[in-house]
Amino acid sequence: MVKHKPNPDDRSDNVENIQSIIVHTIENMEEAEAAMVHGNAKDVADIEAKNERRRVALDALRSEVKEEAQARQNGATE
């Protein structure tokens, strides 16, 4: 029987990964807003609701970047 060893928690690139997610989320929001001109009222309402959820997620991601950067500064990379 083979026992699997869990991978260590490597947080060294978390800030960059989260920043990449933020950039992609903003791009998705912009693309969705551009698509609203082609949508009907329901589509527009759905896009607006989704973008609002994205804004909330962005706030959380930005907060997480700050926490990860602080942890990195304090030497906590694992």
N, C-alpha and C positions, 0 to 999 in steps of 0.2 A: 504494500500500500504506500502510495506517494503522498507525503504531506506537503501542501503548498504553503510557502512562506509568503505572508502579505508583503506587498511593496511598501517601502518606507514612505511616509508622507513628505513629499518634496514640494515645499512651498516657494522655492527659489524663483520661480517664474510666474507666480500667481498675479503679480501686479500687471505684467505684460499681457497675460492671458485675459484678465478682466478688462483691461483697456481695449483689447481687440474686440471683445464682446460688446463693449460700449459703442465702439465705432460701427460695428456691424448693425447694432440695434438702431442707431441713428440713421444709418443708410436705409434700413428697412422702413423706418418711419417716413423718411423723405420719399421713397418709392411709393409707399402706400398713399401718401398725400397727393402725389402726382397722379395716381390711378383714380383718385376720387372724382376727377372731372369726367371720367368715362362711366361712372357708376350711377345706379339709381339711388333713391333716397335710403333704401335699406342698406345698400352697399356702403354708402357714405357714413351712415350711422354705425355700422359694424367697424369700419376703418377707424372712425373717431374713437370708438370704445377701445379698440385694440391699441391704438396709439396712446391712449390715456394709461392703459395697463403698462405699456412700454415705458412711459414717463416715470411711473412708480418704480418699475424695475430698474431704470437708470439711476434713480436716486439711491436705491439700495446698493447697486453696483459701485457707484461713486463712493459711498460710505465704506464699502468693502475694500476698495482700492486704498483709501486712507488708512484703514486698519492694517492691511497687508504691508503697506509702505512703512508704517510705524513699527510693525513687528520686524521687518527687515532691518530697519535702522537700529533696533534694539538687539539684533543678532539672532533672531528666531527665524531660521530658514528651514527648519524641519518641524 
